[in-house]
Each structure stands twice: as C-alpha cells, then as structure tokens.
Amino acid sequence: MFAVLSPIRKSAARLLALTSVLWLAACQPVAVGGGGGPRINPTAPVPVALLVPHGSSSSGDTFLATALENAARMGVSDLDGVRIDLRVYPTAGNAAQAQQAASKAVAEGAKIILGPVFAEAANAAGVAAAPRGVNVLAFSNNPTIAGGNVYILGQTFDTTANRLTAFARRQGKARIVVLHSDNVAGQLGRAAIERAIAAQGATLAGTVAYEFSQQGVVNAIPRVKSAATTGQANAVFMTANTAGALPLFAQMLPEAGLSPASTQYIGLTRWDIPPQTLELPGVQGGWFALPDPGKTQAFSSHYQARFGETPPPIAGLAYDGIAAIGALVKAGKADALTGAALTQGAGFQGATGIFRLRPDGTNQRGLAVAQIRDRQVVVVDPAPSSFGGAGF
C-alpha cells in the first residue's frame, strides 16, 4: 500500500501472512457458562483435536498448517508422564469447514480443541463445541471472539500495551499521544493503548487517527505534531507495523520536528521484523515488546533440529496449547480441562515464556521490552519469569 521502502514490505509479506490472518471479522463469542468443560480420565491418553488449515488452496495456509502440526507434535513428545492422543482435523482455512471439523472432533471424543487459526473459524468451532461443553484454545489474537468456551492463545494488544505503558511510566515517559490507523486493527489497538494508559496511571495527551493510505499518513503528520505540542507529550505510541505505515512515519515525524531524541517512539507491533526495519533512522531509540528472547531462541533451535527449518512465530502457540494441556492433565484431576482449570492464576511455561488464560477468554504473556540502538535490538527490561513479579 505504501510507496516507500518496498524491499521491506516484500520481505514482510510472509510475516503478515502468518500474523495478520488472525485479525478477521468475528461474531460474538458463545456463552456456555463459566468454568465448564468435560471430565477426563487422566490415566488414559487424552483425546485432543488439532484444527489447522490443511486442505486450503492457499500455499500460505498449507505452510501454517504444517508448522502448527509440527509444533503440536513436538509439544506432545516433550511432555513428561502425560499421554496425549492428538487428532488432526483439516479446516481448509474457512469457518464452515472449521465448524464441521469441530463437530466431528467432539463427536469422536475430543476433550479439548486446539486451533483453528482464523478468527471466524475459531468462533465457528466454538459454536460447534459449545453444546458438548468442550473448550477451544484458538490460535487467534483477536479478543472479539474470546469468551464462553473460546480462549485465544495469540499475544493480544492489551498485553503489549500494558507492558509498554507501565515501562514508559517508570521511565518518565507518561504523557502519551496515541497514533492509530482507522481500520479495525488500528481501532482495536487504540482502545488497548488507551485502556493501558488509564490502568497504568499515565496521561493521554492526545489521539490521532489516520486513513490507512500513503496520503492518509502524510495528512496525519502535522496533526501528530500539533497534538504532541498541545498535550506536552513526551511519547508517541503507534499501532503502525513495519509492512504498513511505520517506515513512512519513521521518516516524516522527525522531519516535522518530532524527534525521537526528545519524544519517545513506542510500537504496538514488532519493529525488528523484517531485520531491514532496524536500519531506519527514525526507529532508533524506539521501544517495542517481544516474547522472552532466550526461550524463543531455544524453541526455534529445538524445532529446527527436528524439522530442518525455522518455525514461524505462530508455531509456538500450538506448542503452548499442548504445554498447558499437559501441565493440567499431569495433576491427575478429572476436571483438568474445564474453564476453571485452564484459567488457573499460576499460568504455564510455553515456547516463548510464561502465559496464562483469563476467564474472559483472553490471555496474558510475559514480554520483554526492547529498544533499537545502533540498528540492533537491545532488551532494556527482561521478560518476567512468573506472574505477579516485575512486568505485571
């Protein structure tokens, strides 16, 4: 969409195929009552359904499906003293087949569903599984589908916004202008940042929306400068990503006099993917959040040693789902996969660090805060190792 830095946009295309697909329009979640779920026999193999987009005409979907299945199977093999009967069901990447797959899975005895990927498909799977009280751990990060028997595993905007806003406040960067696109993802990102500002005791110094186009970005520049000046802001929190408006903002905001040396730039998305983004002068000094780098690298190396290629970021979610299921089943309780068990406060150790599921169907993840310095990513606040400590 943007005319600047096309090599970066092309390099990011595959990443977007693995992440932005999670943000699809969704219906309201299905309410099945709080904390419910089927009973299991923890001494026998536990049937777990994995819904992935095998059968799709899209090569991107096929790549996703294979990576998720690989990670789930690796997770099963890593469990100690827990037997999982993993059953794979193709969804072809569409909601109708996902609903059929979920219905078939629960009819064949699945005690929990892992997946699917796309938000509409996850919602449809939740509808199908609800009458049998089976919970769904979807790979989406879209909170609009969370609730009832549907839990999302993807990193949410709220988790990222809270982590970064809390850090910013501790660093004295508490007067924040929110800069967001006017599409659905941008609006959801804006809402998450504004909630975080309120929750963390920071100050909303202004909000600027822009049309998701090159001209829209150009038109927004003087309004951002004005909002920052009027609101005496010392930080700008952006929803823009590297394949969209970020390169243009990183170029034009400093040119307009809103220097990153005096006004802290903060990103709701990863600013280190693709690596070429780190070369942009305007992102130097910027902050963003990322999963625990050490654990992420360990997972990636483990996956690569087994399957001969680097896993896409979403693969870790399948591993996380299996890790959570395995940890709960290992306790030996028949109610291990109920909503009440899934949302236990201690959380779980996953592929990229700690995470826990919330009763509203969303999640929290332990994230590190990183800064771009001299075209390198430097962790300035490590990811927490447990809930309740630093970072939460």
N, C-alpha and C positions, 0 to 999 in steps of 0.2 A: 504493500500500500504506500510505503514511503519511498521517495526518490533518493534518499541519502543512504550511503553505506550498504549498497546492495549485496556485497560479498557476505557481510554479517547476516543479513536477512536470509540469504540462501543457506548459510551454514546452520541457521537456527530452525530451518523448516522442519527438519526431522524431530527436533525437540518439541516444537509446537504440536506435531502430530502425536506426541506422547503425553502432552500435558493439557493443552487447551481443549482436547477432546473431552475432558472431564466436565467442561462447562457447557452443558447443553440445557435447553429449556426443560423444566421439570414440573410435574404435577405436585399436589400436596402429598406429604407422607401419609402412610396409612397408620392409624392408631389401633394398636391391638391390646392396649393395657400395659401398665408399667411393669417391667421386670420379668415378663413371661418368657417361656421357652420350653422346649421338650425335655423330658428326662432321658438320661443316657445310662448305659452300662459301662462304667469306666474301666472295667476289667476286660472288655472286649474291644476289638477295633471300632473306632467311632466313625460312622459314615459322614464324610464332609464333601459337599458338592462344590466344584470349582467351575464358575461360569465365565468363559472367556470368548472373545470374538473369532473363534475358528469358523471357517465357512464363509467369511466375508469376501466380497470381490475386491476389497482394498488390500494392497500389499502391506500398508501400514498397520491395518488391523491384524493381519496374519503375524507380523513381527511382534506386535503387542501380545497376542495370544500365546505365542511360543515362549516369550520371555516370562510372562506371568506363570505359565505352567511349569517352566523350568525352575523358577524361584520357589514355587509352592512345593514341588517335589524335593528340592534341596532342603527346604524347611522341614519336611516330613522326615527326611533321612537324618537330620540333625537333632531330632527330638530324642530325649533320653528316657526310656521307660514308658513311652506313650505310643500306642498304635493308632494310626490314622488310616482309614480306608478312603483314599482320595479318589473321587469320581469326577471326571471332566465332562462338561456339557457345553456344546457349541452354541453361541448366540447369534453368529453372523453379524454382530455389531448392531443389531436392531432390537427395539423394545418388544415387538410381537414375539420374536423367537426367544428372547430372554424370558418372557413370561411363560412360554411353553416349556422351556428348559427348567425353570424353577418349579413349575407344577410337576413335571416328570421327576425331578430330583426328590421332592418331598414325598411323592407317591412311592418312590423306590427306597425311602427310609432315611434320607439325608437329615441329620440333626442340626445342621447349620449350613448356610450358603456363603461361600467366599466369592466376591465379584457380584455383578459384572462391572465393566469399565464405565460405560457411558451413563450419564445421569438419568435419562429417560428409561434406559434399560434396567438400571438399578431400581428405579421406582416401580417399574412393571414387575420385576422379580419380587419386590416386597409385597405387592398386591397379591401375587400368586401364593406366596409362602405364608401370608398372614393367617388364613383360616386354620392352618395346622400349627400355628404358634412358633414357626421356625424363623430365627433371626437371620438377617442378611448383613454381611460385612462387605460393603461395596468399595470399589477402588476409586470412586469419585472424591473430589474435594468440594463439591457443591453443597452448601448447607441447606439449600431449599428442599432437598429430598430427604434430609435426615429427620429421624423421629419415628415413633412407633416401633416397628421391628427392623428398621433400616438404620444402620450405623455406617458412617463414612470413614475410610481409612486415610484418605488424602489429606495432606497438610492444608489447613484452612487459612484464609485471610485473617481471621480473628487471632489465631495463634501467632502468626507472623507479626501482625500489627501490635499486639500486646507486648511481645518480646522486644521489638524495636523501640516502641514508645517508652517503655519502662527504662530501657538503657539510655535513650535520649534524655529523659528527665534527669537521670543520675549524672549525666554529663553536662547539665545546664543548658540543654537544647530543648526547652519545654514549650516554646511559642511556635506552633506548627501551622503552616499552610498546607492544606490538602489539595493535591493536583491530580485530577482523575479524568478518564475518558467518559463519554456519555453513553457508552454501550453497557450491556448487562454486567459484564465482569468489572468494568470501571465503577459502576454504581455500587456493586456489592463490596468492592474494595474500599470505596469512600466510606461506606457505612461502617465497615470493620475498623478503619482508622479512627473515625470519629468516636466509636464506642471505646476504643483503646485510649484515646486522649482523655475521655471522661473518667474511665476506670483508673488510669494511672496518675491522675491529678495534674495533667499537662493543660495547656491552653490552646484552644482552636483559634488561630489568628486569622483564618480566612479559608474559603473553599473556592476552587476554580475548576470548572468543568470545561472540557474541550471536545469538539467534534472529532471523531476518530478518522481524521484525514490529514494530509500534509498541510493544507490550508488551515484546518482547524487548529493544528499545533501552532502555526505561525501567528494566528489571531490571538492565541492564548497568552503569548509571551508578555505583552505589556500588561495584561490583566494579572498575571502572576507577580510581576514586579510591583504593581500597584498594591496588590493585596499584602505582599510581604512588607512593603514600606509602611502602609497604613496600620497594619497589625503588629508592627515592630517584631516581625518574625525572625527567628534565628535558625529555622529549619523548614525545608520543603519535603513533604512526604508524597512520593509519586506512585501511582498504580502502573505506570508505563513499563513495558517489558522490552527486552533487547531486540526482538523482532518487529516491534512496533514503533512507538514514539520516542523511546528513550534516547537513541542516538541523536535525534533532532533536538530534543530538549537539552541534552548534554552539550550540544554545540551552541544553541541560541540563548539559553538562560545566562551563561557567563558573558556572552556578547552584549546582552541587555543590561549588564551591570549587577546581576545577581550572582556574585562569585561564590563558588564552592569553598573558597578560603574563608569567607565570612558567614555564609549561610549553609548549614549542613544539609546535604542532599541525602535522602533516605529512600530506599526502594522496597516496595512490597513484593517484588519478584526477584529472582536470582539475577545478579548483574555479572556473573562470571561465566555464563553460558550463552553463546559460544565464547571461547577464550579471547577472540579478537576484540570483544567489548572492552576488555581491560586496557586496551590501547587508547581509548578515547580520553582526551584531556579533561573533559567535563565531568567524568565519573571519578576522577582521582579524589580520594578522601571520602567518597560516598560509603554509606553503610547499607548492608542488607543482611538477611538472616539465611542460614543454611543448616542442614542437619549436621550432627556430630561428624566432623571430617574423618576422625580416626576410625570410627565404627563404619562409616560409609565406605572408606577405602578397604577395610577388612572384608566387608560383604562383597565388594566388587572383585577383589582378588580371589575370594572363595568361589564366586560364580564363574569367573574367567577360567580358573583352574579346572572346573568341572565341565564347562560348556564351550570353552575356547573363544569366548568373545566377552566384551564389556557389557554389563547389563544396562538397560535404560533405567532412569530414575524410578519409574513406576514399578519395576520388578520388585523392589524392596517391599512394596505394600502387600504382595502375595506372601512373601516370607513373613512379614509382620502378622498377617492373619493367622497363619499356621502356628507361629510362635505363641500368640495369645491363646489360641485353642489348646495347644499342647500344654501350656502352663496351667490352664484351668482344669483340664482333664487329669493332669498328673496329681492334683489334690485328691482325686478319688471320690468325688461327690457326684451324685446323680443329677444335681441341678447345676452342673458346671457350665452349661451353655445358655442359661437363662440371661435375660437382660440385667438382672441384679448382679450376676456373677461377672458378666462382661464389663460392667461399669465399676468394678471394684477400684478403690481410690489409689492403690499402690501402683497400678499400671503394669506395663510389660516392657521387657527389653526386646527391641526389634533390630532390623537390619541397619538402621541409621541412628539408633539411640532410643531413649525412653519415649513411650507414648501411653496414653490412656483414653478410653472411650467414655463419653459423657452421657448422662441419662437422656439428653435431648437429641442424641444420635450423632453429635459432632465429636471432635477429639481434641486433645492437647498433645503437643510434641515438644520434646526438649530440643531447642535450637541454639546454635552458636550465633554470635554477632560478628560479622566480618567487615573489614574496611579494605578498600582498594588503595594501595600505597605503591607508588612507583611501578604501576602496571602489574602488581602482584596482589594476591588475596592474603590478607593477614587477619587471623582471628583475634579480635580485641576483647571478647568476652566468651569464654568456653561454654559449650552446651552443658546444662545441668545433668548430673548423674542420677538424681532422684527427684521426685515431686515434693514440693514444699521448700526446696532449697533456693539458691540463687538462680535467677532466671524465671521464677514463677511468682 
